């Protein structure tokens, strides 16, 4: 079984930074003020997806 990881729909992301502020492991950053990027630190907790006002973050299962 794979590990859950956040995935951002970068075409719809408004780069508000809410996900960056809520992430407990600092796995998300806003790239050049355009959209959020999820890094390798993501633990799949889902806090960012719940916090996103644009609802553009989803959790996906990634094979290990």
TAURNOR-V90044 format. One record per run of one state. SS is the DSSP state (H for helix, E for strand, L for the rest). FROM is the first residue (numbers start at 1). TO is the last residue. If there is no record, write none. Layout:
((SS,FROM,TO) (SS,FROM,TO))
This chain:
((L,1,2) (E,3,8) (L,9,17) (H,18,22) (L,23,27) (E,28,31) (L,32,34) (E,35,38) (L,39,46) (H,47,51) (L,52,56) (E,57,62) (L,63,64))
